[in-house]
Amino acid sequence: MTDALNGLVKGLYGIPCFEAPKCLTGRIRNGTLGDNTIQVNGTNYTPPSGRRAMIFSDVLFANLSGSAATVFAKFTRGANTYTISDTQSVSSSNAMVSFSRQRVLPVMSNGDYLIFNYATSSCNAWVSIIEFDDSCFIKGAFAELSNGINTLYTVPSGKQASVFNNRDMTPFRGAMFGYNTEAARQVIPYFQKNGSSINCSTSISNSVVGVWGSGAGFQMPAPLMNPGDTIKISTNATTAQAWAWFTYLEFPTQ
Amino acid sequence: MADIINSIYNSGWNGFYNNAKFVDVTNLNLSAGDNDLYTVPTGKRALVPYVLSTYNNSGSTCTYQAKIKVGGTRYIISSAAGIGNNSGSTTNYRSLVLEAGESLCISSSNAGSCVLGWVIEFDDSSPMKSFKNFNVVNGNVTLYTCPSGKTAKMFNLVETAGASGSAAATINPTATGVNLTMYLVPSGQSVGVNYQNQQATGIFASADSVDAPISGVLAAGDFIAANNPNASNQLYVWGIVIEQ
């Protein structure tokens, strides 16, 4: 089954080398007003110790409330809960909406939870989860940002890395996701090669203020990364709370 | 480690490369003019993926164009694109495989700017190889013939995943639009309408590029041919094959 699953997923999405993968169906059944945690087999889902997980489908909602509904996503890590999407509308009763996985893809580790907040009760949700050993080289970076320059990721010794694009599930294509509690931020993700002071920002101008709305996704540099190379992000989040996340592959130096 | 790279870059289709490794070809201080980023060592080939990322910190608008050097001559493989100071962009083209002694290059109009790139280097005994022809002009030109004892399949990389079939890449380096027709011809046969794989496609002037579909598996002696009826304005055509 493992080999078949590896083959299936790799063949479809180019996702490499899941180790001991397991596909799970996450559900919220007849959710209540407010926060609802994605569950597997009736229990709030977090990857077990030694495992990670990622969402590899859109999230489907069925609105059974009798009126229009709205929903947004949150991500819990430790004692902190982060809003990670803008608000989606489910227009009418008995309607379904597809909540794109592009918005909700922090890679989950043990202790992390995925939550959907409903503005009404009686909504169902389904999502596909793939869970795998944390020795697999798909990893996630998730960080709260401070005003100024933040280092999100540094390649460790003996490793090479590539940013992994959640939009089309391919390596060497950069996509970072972020959320802030104000309407717009200047945000510049960039790549810095070990030993260099040059901030290579391949998609967002250093001279133009980028607008970072709530739950935005944007491109970022995605070169081959060697030990000591870093992914950084600068922001002028002087008053806002802001966080950013992306997925990357980290593998032994070839 | 080839299995890891196969998995990372080829959706788990293993066995395309032997003894593969990633090679960083980043240059954070380009010279004005042509820059050779990487040359394939003896006994190796290198897969050049579809993109070079550029970051312009040269002080003024900078124009980039990707090239390869074959037999000492540089050939364009992308259109030219300019970006403003302190901005980043990408230079995109169709992937190809370089042979020993061939180089990946980029031209930069300004000194002091940056390019971020990488290649996959592997043994030249590997099934993955490519054909390249920089003089498709004045009638039929044979691009690739499947050798004795082998079969071959055109191969599309990640950047074309989801596209139907496989395709050769073309670029028009001249100032005149030309037409291109592709053929997959069985062994012992001649180029003709029965083996046409694609209707004549117009390729406009000045670095316009198109994909030329090639569908099917080649047996020994089968060959891929291209036709450009223009007598003097050549096309560049390349493609990747898996030959086993």
Interface residues (C-beta under 8 A of the other chain):
Chain A: N6 G7 K10 G11 Y13 G14 P16 C17 F137 Q160 S162 T170 P171 F172 F191 K193 S196 I198 C200 S201 T202 S203 I204 S205 N206 S207 P221 A222 P223 L224 N226 L249 F251 P252 Q254
Chain B: M1 I4 I5 S7 I8 Y9 N10 S11 G12 A20 K21 F22 D24 T26 L28 P49 V51 S53 T54 Y55 N57 G84 N85 N86 S87 G88 S89 T90 C114 L116 G117 W118 V158 A161
